[in-house]
Amino acid sequence: MKQFRKIMFLVFGLGLLAALLLSVRSKPAAAAGSAPVTVVNTSAHPVPTTLPTHLGIQPSAFVALRCNRFVGPICTEFRRLKPDATEDQVTFQLPKGTHLILTDVYWDTTGGTPGKCTSILMMQAGPGPVVYLASRAPADGAGQAYKAEHFTAGFHFSSMPVFALVANPGCPSVTTAEDINVQGYLVTQ
C-alpha cells in the first residue's frame, strides 16, 4: 500500500509540474532595439553568380573531353565538349601551368563476343607507362561493352593520360573502340 501511495504521489507531482510548464508563455527571441533588415543588391554589389561548386572549384575549371581519334586501340586525341554540347575543333591540351584532375571516365566498345570482356587502361605515358586504371566490362548480347567509372578524389595528371583498349586475358573479346569520355577539372600547379 505504501508503494502504491508513493507512485501516485510521484505521478501527481509530475502532472502538476507539466501543467505549470505548459501554462508559462514563451516569448520570441529578439535583440534589443533590432529592426527588420532589407537587403538590396545593386550593380555596384551584385549577387555572385560564379560561386565555387561543392568541390570548391570554379565552374570554368571543369572539363569534359571526348576521344576524337583512335589509332589502333589507343585514343590519340581528345576534344573539349562545350556546355552547349558542341565540340571544340582543336585537340585539347592542358593549358600551361595547369594539371588535370580526372573524376569520371565513360567508355564503350562494339563488336565484342557476347559475355566476353573488354577493358581499357588509363595510363601516364612517360616515363612509364604507369597504369592508373584498368576498367573491365562484359559485352552484352549485341557485342557492346560499356562502363562508367567515378572517382571521388580524382586522379592527378600533369600531362594528358593515355587511354588504350586492351584484350583482357581473363575473358578476351575482339572489339572496336567507339567512345571514351572523361570529366574532371583543371588546377594550377
N, C-alpha and C positions, 0 to 999 in steps of 0.2 A: 504494500500500500504506500509506503514511504517512497518507494522507487517511482510509482505512478505519479505521486504528487510532485516530485522533482521534475519529471518530464513535462508535466502540464505547466508548471511554473516557468520552465525554460521556453516552451512553445509560446506561452502568453507574453513573455518578455521579448522574444524575437518579433512577434507580431506587433507589439507596441512600438518597438524600435523601427520596424519597417514603415508603420503608419506615420511616425514622426518624420522620417527621411523623405517620404513621398509628399508630405504637406509643405515642406520648405520649397519656396520658389527659387528657381535658378535664374541668374541674370546673364545676358550675353556679354562676352568679354569684349572690351573696347579700351583703347588707350585714352587717357585723359586728354580731352580737347582735340581729338582727332576728327578729321573731316574726310568725306569721300574723295578719292583720287581719280581723276580722269586723265588717261594717257592719250596724247595726240602725237602721231608721227608725222613729221614734216619732211620736205625734200632735203632739208639740212640734216635730219636724223631719221632716215628711212628704216623700215623693218628689214633686218638682214635676210637675204634670200640665198646666200651661199654658205649655209651652215654646214659644218662637218657632218659626216654620216655617223652611224653608230660605231664605226671604227676610228672616228676622229680624222677621217680622210676627206679632203675636199672632193666634191663630185667630179671636178675637172681632172683629177688624178686617176680616175678609173679608166681601164682599158678593156675592150672586148676585141679579140682578134680571131680571124678565121684563116685557116690554111688555104692559101690561094693556088699553090702549085706543089705537086709531088714529083720527085724524081725517083723512080722506083718506089720503094717503100718509105722514103724519107720526105717529110714536109720541108721544103726549101724556102718557102716564102709565106709570111703572114701579112695580112692587111687589116688595118683597124676598121672596126664597124662603128659608124656614127650613131648618135642617139635616134636619128630618123630611119635607121635600119639600112641606110646606104653604106657603101664601102669606099674607103679611100682608094685612089688609083695608083698609089705608090706603096712599095714594100715598107712595112713597119720596121723602124729601127729605134732602139732605145735612145731617147734624147741624151745628149752629153750631160754627164753629172747626175744621171738617174739610174736607179736599179728597178727591177720588176719584181713585184711580189705576186705570184700566181696563186689564186684561191680556188679556181674551178677549171676542170677540163671535161669537155664533152667530145665524144668521138663515135664514129660509126663506120662500118665497112659493109660491103656486099660481096656476093659470090662465094660465101663460105659453105662448108658442108654442114647441114643441119645437125645440131647437137655437138659439133666440134668447136673448139675455142680459137679465138684470135686475140691478140693483145697489142698494145702499143707501149713503147718505152719513152719516158721523158728523161732526157739526159743533158748534161753540160758537156759540150764537145771538147773543150781544151781545158786543162792539159790531160784530160781523162781518156776515155769517156767515163763519167760518173753517172750512174743510173739513179735518179731520184724517185721514179715511179715506174712500176710495171703494172699496168691495168689490163685485166683479162675479162673477156665476156664470151659466152657461147653463142653460136649462130642459131637463129630461130629457124622455123620451118621454111622460110623463104631465103635462107642463107645470109640474113643480115645480123650483124652483131653490133651492139651499141652499149655505151656506158657513160654515166655522169659521175664524176669524182669531185668531192668538195672537201677543201682543207681549211679548217678553222683558222690556223695561224698563217697558212700560206707557205710557199717555197720562195726563197730569196735568190734572185739571179742578177748577176752583174752584166751578163750578156744574154741574148736570146737563147733559150734552151732549144734542143733538137728533139723532134718527135719522130719516131720510127715505128712503122708497122712491122711486127715480127711474128713468125710462126712460133706457136707455143709447143714445146716438146711434149707436154702432158696431154694435149689434145689438138694436134696440128690441123689447120684448115687453111687452104689456099684462099686468099681474099683479095679484094680490091679496096684500097682506101677511098673513102667517099668524103669524109668531113672530119676536121679537128677544129674545135673552137675552144679558146681559152679566155679566161677572165681574170682580172687582178687589178693592181693599182701601182702607180709609179711613186717612188720615194727618192728623195735626194740623198746623195752619198753621205 
